[in-house]
Amino acid sequence: MSEYVRFLEGSGRDFSRPKTLAERLHLDLVLLSPIITLAAMGMFVLFSAADGDWDTVARQARNFVIGFGVLLVVAQLRLDTLERLAPMLYLAALLLLLLVPLFGVGSKGAQRWLSLGFIRFQPSEIMKVMMPLAVAALIVRRGLPPRPRVTLTALLIVGFPAAIIASQPDLGTAILVAASGMFVVFMSGVSWWQILSGAVAAVACVWPAWLFLLRDYQKQRILTLFNPEADKLGAGWNIIQSKTAIGSGGWSGKGWLQGTQSQLDFLPESQTDFIIAVLAEEWGLRGVLLLLILYGLIVARGLWISFTAQTSYGRLLASAVTLTFFVYVVVNMGMVAGILPVVGVPLPLVSFGGTSIVTLLLGFGILSAISAERRIISR
């Protein structure tokens, strides 16, 4: 029996107050409101980035419908159910990753997708959510704070799928998958000597990774970060065009559908990785600030859900989902602004995408489930 059920049995509180529809559906409206606003805002930006292609917008709307359906279903689950299923869900996601080299579908020089005929999806995106579920379950079951052996096991659970994803190659998603697991480890109360040891080991791996792991085009992206003008028509083209679009928007922007960099196809990947440059050019700095406020509200609510969660599993899981989402935003904005290497990470809830949208909303469904258990106790 879970911790919150034992608490309810001995509380003697009156729970007769009628529930609202949102409470009955286990939906956190404070979390859901900025998510829906972002989704609507993203549809307007995507319409412009897609040169007015209604088919692209319709497919994105379908992705959101599926994603919100997944959110609603996951929000009904109890945390002890998620904790019990976590190892199996992790192994299923790992199996899908292992199937990619054998049966995967390639695109733009990368083999990252599996196709079922009627749908194509990225197993790496699914692992982004399954990773914190599994790592948190492992650590909580072994007791907090984790002993060194448990920490090492958690690192192996994190590192194996991250290495598979990096080899696809998909360095950006590999970073996010690793981050989702590492946040659980960090928030579990590991000792500072373990953190320091991990940091030293990470630094020691930088040079071998540069020599043996990174491919030539990935090395070129990192080097281009420091001097994009050295290859204006090649590796530096993406960053130069995105910075030009962002700078030309000014405070108020050029107006919806009036961006020159995106409408004249100077801006690469305008519907996915570089869509914030479209927003900045057409909506200006005030549009970007609105975007940042909405992201900030989501992160703040996620952290609040984490701080007020009633179980250790809920706290670790909520913090990992929220902080991974935060890294998602920072990496995309950083690479588009030219302060981080281009690693192929879309802008959450704004960029066009199927699996990424659904898995993001799956994560928010987990946050809603954690929030619902907190509200049951606090009423």
C-alpha positions in Angstrom: 0.0 0.0 0.0 1.4 3.4 -1.0 2.4 6.1 1.5 -0.5 8.5 0.6 -3.1 5.7 1.0 -1.8 5.0 4.5 -2.0 8.7 5.3 -5.6 9.0 4.1 -6.8 6.1 6.2 -5.6 7.7 9.4 -6.3 11.3 8.6 -10.0 11.6 9.6 -10.4 14.5 7.2 -13.6 15.4 5.3 -13.2 14.8 1.6 -16.9 15.5 0.9 -16.3 18.7 -1.1 -17.5 18.2 -4.7 -14.6 17.8 -7.1 -14.3 19.9 -10.2 -14.1 18.2 -13.6 -10.3 18.9 -13.7 -9.9 17.3 -10.3 -11.9 14.2 -11.3 -9.7 13.9 -14.4 -6.5 14.5 -12.4 -5.6 17.5 -14.5 -3.4 20.3 -13.1 -4.8 23.4 -14.7 -1.9 25.6 -13.6 0.4 23.3 -15.5 -2.0 22.7 -18.4 -2.8 26.4 -19.2 0.7 27.5 -20.4 1.1 24.1 -22.2 -2.1 24.8 -24.2 -1.1 28.4 -24.8 2.3 27.3 -26.1 0.7 24.7 -28.4 -1.6 27.3 -29.9 1.2 29.8 -30.3 3.3 27.1 -31.9 0.6 26.4 -34.5 0.7 30.0 -35.7 4.5 30.0 -35.9 4.5 26.6 -37.7 2.0 27.9 -40.3 4.4 30.7 -41.2 7.4 28.4 -41.1 5.6 25.9 -43.4 4.8 28.7 -46.0 1.1 28.5 -45.2 0.9 24.7 -45.7 -2.3 23.7 -44.0 -1.4 20.0 -44.3 1.6 20.5 -42.0 -0.5 22.4 -39.5 -3.2 19.7 -39.6 -0.6 16.9 -38.9 0.7 18.9 -36.0 -2.8 19.3 -34.6 -3.2 15.6 -34.9 0.0 15.1 -32.9 -1.3 17.4 -30.2 -4.7 15.5 -30.1 -2.8 12.2 -29.6 -0.5 13.8 -27.1 -3.2 15.3 -25.0 -5.0 11.9 -25.1 -1.9 10.2 -23.8 -1.6 13.0 -21.1 -5.1 12.3 -19.9 -4.7 8.6 -19.7 -1.3 8.8 -17.9 -2.7 11.3 -15.4 -5.2 8.7 -14.2 -2.4 6.3 -13.2 -1.2 5.9 -9.6 2.5 6.5 -8.8 2.8 3.0 -7.2 1.6 1.6 -10.5 4.2 3.6 -12.5 6.9 2.5 -10.1 6.0 -1.1 -10.4 5.9 -0.9 -14.2 9.0 1.2 -14.6 11.5 -1.7 -15.2 9.4 -3.3 -17.8 8.8 0.0 -19.6 12.5 0.7 -19.6 13.3 -2.7 -21.0 10.6 -2.3 -23.7 12.1 1.1 -24.7 15.6 -0.4 -24.7 14.4 -3.2 -27.0 13.0 -0.7 -29.4 16.3 1.1 -29.5 18.1 -2.1 -30.2 15.7 -2.8 -33.1 16.6 0.5 -34.8 20.0 -0.7 -36.3 18.2 -3.8 -37.6 14.9 -2.5 -38.9 15.2 1.3 -38.6 14.2 3.8 -41.2 16.9 6.3 -42.4 16.5 10.0 -43.1 19.1 12.7 -43.8 22.0 10.3 -43.1 20.6 9.1 -39.7 18.8 5.9 -38.8 16.6 6.8 -35.8 13.1 5.8 -36.7 11.0 2.6 -36.6 8.1 2.3 -39.0 4.9 0.3 -38.4 3.5 1.2 -41.9 0.8 3.5 -40.6 3.1 5.4 -38.2 6.8 6.2 -37.8 8.3 7.0 -34.4 11.6 7.6 -32.6 12.4 5.1 -29.8 14.9 7.5 -28.5 12.2 10.0 -27.7 10.3 7.3 -25.7 13.5 6.5 -23.7 13.6 10.1 -22.6 10.5 9.5 -20.4 11.2 5.8 -19.5 14.7 6.6 -18.2 13.7 8.7 -15.2 10.9 6.2 -14.4 13.4 3.4 -14.2 16.2 5.2 -12.4 13.9 6.7 -9.8 12.4 3.2 -9.1 15.8 1.6 -8.7 17.1 4.3 -6.3 13.9 4.5 -4.2 13.7 0.7 -3.8 17.3 0.6 -2.6 16.9 3.4 -0.1 17.9 7.1 0.0 20.5 8.4 -0.2 21.8 5.7 -2.7 24.9 3.7 -1.9 27.8 3.8 -4.3 26.9 0.4 -5.8 23.3 1.7 -6.5 24.7 4.9 -8.0 27.0 2.9 -10.3 24.1 0.7 -11.4 22.0 3.8 -12.1 24.8 5.2 -14.2 25.0 2.0 -16.3 21.2 2.2 -16.8 21.6 5.8 -18.0 24.8 5.3 -20.1 23.9 2.2 -22.2 20.8 3.6 -24.0 22.5 7.1 -24.3 25.5 5.4 -26.1 23.1 3.6 -28.4 21.3 6.8 -29.3 24.6 8.7 -29.8 25.6 6.1 -32.3 22.5 6.4 -34.5 23.8 9.3 -34.7 21.6 11.6 -32.5 23.8 13.4 -30.1 21.2 15.9 -29.0 18.6 13.3 -27.9 21.4 11.3 -26.3 22.3 14.3 -24.1 18.6 14.7 -23.1 18.2 11.0 -22.3 21.4 11.0 -20.2 20.2 14.2 -18.5 16.8 12.8 -17.6 18.5 9.9 -15.7 21.3 12.0 -14.2 18.9 14.5 -12.7 17.3 11.6 -10.8 20.7 10.5 -9.5 21.7 14.1 -8.5 18.3 14.8 -6.8 18.5 11.5 -4.8 21.0 12.9 -2.4 24.3 11.4 -3.6 27.3 12.5 -1.6 29.5 15.3 -2.9 32.5 13.0 -3.3 30.4 10.9 -5.7 29.4 14.0 -7.7 33.0 15.2 -7.8 34.2 11.7 -8.9 31.6 11.7 -11.7 32.6 15.2 -12.8 36.2 14.2 -13.0 35.3 11.0 -15.0 33.2 13.1 -17.4 36.1 15.5 -18.0 38.4 12.6 -18.5 36.1 11.2 -21.2 36.0 14.4 -23.3 39.2 13.7 -25.3 38.5 10.0 -26.0 35.0 10.9 -27.0 36.4 13.5 -29.4 38.7 11.0 -30.9 36.6 7.9 -31.1 32.9 8.7 -30.6 32.1 12.0 -32.4 31.8 11.9 -36.2 33.5 14.4 -38.4 30.4 16.5 -39.0 29.7 16.6 -35.2 33.3 17.8 -34.6 32.8 20.4 -37.4 29.6 21.7 -35.7 31.5 22.2 -32.4 34.4 24.0 -34.2 31.9 26.1 -36.2 30.4 27.4 -33.0 33.6 29.4 -32.3 33.9 30.8 -35.9 30.8 30.3 -38.1 32.1 32.8 -40.6 35.0 30.5 -41.5 32.6 28.4 -43.6 29.7 30.8 -44.4 28.2 28.6 -47.1 28.8 25.3 -45.4 28.9 24.4 -41.7 28.3 28.0 -40.6 25.3 28.6 -42.8 22.7 27.5 -40.2 24.0 29.6 -37.3 24.6 32.7 -39.5 21.1 32.6 -41.0 19.4 32.0 -37.6 21.3 34.8 -36.0 20.4 37.1 -38.9 16.7 36.2 -38.5 16.7 36.7 -34.7 18.5 40.1 -35.0 16.3 41.4 -37.8 13.2 41.0 -35.8 14.0 43.8 -33.4 11.5 44.4 -30.6 8.2 44.1 -32.4 9.1 41.9 -35.4 8.3 42.1 -39.1 4.8 40.7 -38.7 3.2 37.3 -39.0 4.0 35.7 -42.4 6.4 38.7 -43.2 9.7 37.2 -42.3 12.3 37.3 -45.1 14.8 34.7 -43.8 12.1 32.0 -43.4 9.7 33.0 -46.3 12.6 33.1 -48.8 14.0 29.8 -47.5 17.3 31.1 -46.2 16.6 29.6 -42.8 17.2 25.9 -42.7 15.0 23.5 -40.7 12.6 26.3 -40.1 9.8 24.0 -39.1 11.8 22.0 -36.6 15.1 22.8 -34.9 15.3 26.5 -36.0 11.6 27.5 -35.6 12.4 30.0 -32.8 14.3 32.1 -35.4 11.0 32.3 -37.4 9.2 33.5 -34.2 11.9 36.0 -33.4 12.0 37.5 -36.9 8.2 37.8 -37.2 7.1 38.4 -33.6 10.3 40.2 -32.3 11.8 40.2 -28.9 8.4 40.5 -27.2 7.3 37.3 -28.9 10.4 35.5 -27.6 9.8 36.9 -24.1 6.2 35.6 -24.1 7.6 32.2 -25.1 10.1 32.3 -22.2 7.4 33.3 -19.8 5.3 30.4 -20.8 8.2 28.0 -20.5 9.1 29.6 -17.1 5.5 28.9 -15.8 5.7 25.3 -16.9 9.1 24.8 -15.2 8.0 26.6 -12.1 4.9 24.5 -11.7 6.8 21.3 -12.4 9.3 22.2 -9.6 6.5 23.1 -7.3 4.9 19.7 -7.9 8.2 18.1 -7.2 8.7 20.0 -3.9 5.2 19.2 -2.7 5.1 15.5 -3.8 4.2 13.1 -1.0 6.6 10.3 -1.9 10.3 10.0 -2.7 9.5 8.5 -6.0 7.2 11.3 -6.9 9.7 14.0 -5.9 12.5 12.4 -7.9 10.3 11.7 -11.0 8.8 15.2 -11.1 12.1 17.0 -10.7 13.7 14.9 -13.4 10.8 15.4 -15.9 10.8 19.2 -15.2 14.6 19.7 -15.4 14.8 17.6 -18.6 12.2 19.8 -20.1 14.2 22.9 -19.0 17.4 21.5 -20.6 15.4 20.8 -23.8 14.5 24.5 -24.0 18.0 25.7 -23.2 19.8 23.5 -25.7 17.5 24.5 -28.6 17.6 28.2 -27.8 21.3 28.0 -27.2 22.1 26.3 -30.5 19.8 28.6 -32.5 21.4 31.7 -30.9 24.9 30.4 -31.7 26.1 29.8 -28.1 25.8 26.0 -28.2 26.7 23.5 -31.0 23.9 22.5 -33.4 22.8 19.1 -32.1 19.3 18.7 -33.6 17.0 19.3 -30.7 13.6 20.7 -31.5 11.9 23.5 -29.6 9.4 21.8 -27.1 5.7 22.2 -28.0 6.5 24.5 -30.9 8.6 22.6 -33.5 6.9 20.2 -35.8 7.1 16.7 -34.6 5.2 13.6 -33.8 7.0 11.4 -31.2 8.6 14.5 -29.5 5.1 16.1 -28.9 3.5 12.9 -27.7 6.4 12.0 -25.3 6.5 15.6 -23.9 2.8 15.5 -23.1 3.3 12.0 -21.7 5.8 13.5 -19.3 3.3 16.3 -18.3 0.8 13.5 -17.7 3.2 12.0 -15.2 3.4 15.5 -13.5 -0.4 15.7 -13.4 -0.6 12.3 -11.8 1.9 13.4 -9.1 0.0 16.6 -8.6 -3.3 14.7 -8.2 -1.8 12.6 -5.4 -0.6 15.7 -3.7 -4.0 17.4 -3.9 -5.7 14.2 -2.5 -3.7 14.6 0.7 -3.8 18.3 1.0 -7.6 18.7 0.7 
